[in-house]
Amino acid sequence: MKLSDTAGKLLKATIFLTLIIIASGFAYYRSASAFPFAAAAISAAGINTIRIWSLDRGVSTFTGAAGGEGKNKSSSYFIFVFLLRFILTGAAIAAVALNPFLNIWGLLWGVAIWPVAVFASRLIK
């Protein structure tokens, strides 16, 4: 899977921030109850990774369509990816709500990584 430079920076920032959140969860809980927090944060990081990949692929498709080929394909792909991201986020929230093993705070912190990672990726050289 080849990512653009910007998507690579965003992925690095997401992984780094996820590790910080997991470490802070273990420091806060100081027991085995940190594992549900970490599992939820990792699932949210997985969703963010899918977001990064789909956004990078969507931009590549759109820039290919800017040349004139496949404009309808590009717009339908963006709609599909947009809906897929909402479905994945909703599925993760439903899984956390229905599964007593996962922690809702881990998921919320993991989902909140996205805007922070976008800002942090601009700082990475």
Order of alpha helices (4+ residues) and beta strands (2+ residues): alpha-alpha-alpha-alpha
